[in-house]
């Protein structure tokens, strides 16, 4: 860090990412609350544990190989080999992957990406509650969190990714690279996993399985909104000079940029985050006829739909894009549920997957011709590139790998819990000593009270 | 002798890089870490499979009915 300005910029950037990571932790807290609130009492602890253990498993694997994938895969395997120069510096045995006074950015930047990895895995976790084996889900968590999403990030969420160069792919706040892929992945898993017992009547009519605790869901989704705000900030480079970017930008004006090093500002994304949240909430309230949970989820789906272009949209565009997306997502969710008899317990495929896909396609039209990068020779944003990008994210890197791995797990008999256990509840099955002890002490207390009670005269 | 490579902080920080202990053993540490991770999955996988197999037979019908009532 030669020079005070350089030192100040580096330490500001380090602190900036550090704060975003802390905010993003709230996304996981929110997901845990949402999942537990949506599950029935007999599955609480299992549901919670399933999501909590995503944290360490994705963290260590993202350290071991996920972060290397991001730096090594921008062109691999379709447009070149592995980028060893960038990749090697981010291997787990690299000196910069540890306490190192000559590098103050790698740790916080790694963590910012890691929190996205948790989110991707957690999205899948919600769709499969109350019937998946933890061991099966945790394999999927590692795959989506430390392999598939980070490959898509290397391809389409990296200043040198081939999708950006050749397709003009633009996805500033991760409509596709987090949400479409995670939604597609969740769809692949639930298609093999099957619905919960009782979800569909004999004639195929879907039954609602209402959340056991609406308030927990409400707080959960508000925490997700809050963490999502941190996520938006984490998607930016906070302060950088045109000289450092080294692209086609001229002059000496420093700026914040998106992940592609193209200029934007925190002010812009604050406008658009709030307006897309509002558009999503309003549209969802109307389309769901005031259903509380669809309204809350609609806020989230609204932001996700607008996220691809929220670095550049006008706030009113962000609001309208969000509103349109939510209507499509809502209709699509129920159509898929009826048509394919799929049980997406928290609407994750719809809120994340469909919203991400719709958002990418819309942004291709609204941002048609806008530069995807500050570097020369990159394709401009266009509807075909965005649509292809959506297909790659949702199906190529999400649905297909999930379906294949789930099929293997199902064939080996290690995907779904036994029916008997599903009925008695995973908490009873896993914690029956606790449940038995509780029942016993309640009975003992009742017996004691009955023995002490004085008969009424 | 110091495990981190520095015995005092009388240094120019511009010259300082890694300061964690046992520098040079990063590959070994990675192998240990990966073994810990894979081992964890193995232990959990075996334990869960065995547990679910046993749990299939432990359900007292009355207790299962009581669980179903607990929405």
Interface residues (C-beta under 8 A of the other chain):
Chain A: X1 X2 X40 X41 X42 X57 X60 X61 X63 X64 X92 X93 X94 X95 X98 X99 X100 X101 X102 X103 X133 X134 X135 X138 X139 X212 X414 X417 X418 X420 X421 X423 X424 X425 X428 X429 X430 X432 X435 X439
Chain B: X13 X14 X16 X17 X18 X19 X20 X23 X26 X27 X29 X30 X33 X34 X36 X37 X40 X41 X44 X45 X48 X49 X51 X52 X53 X55 X56 X57 X58 X59 X63 X64 X66 X67 X68 X70 X71
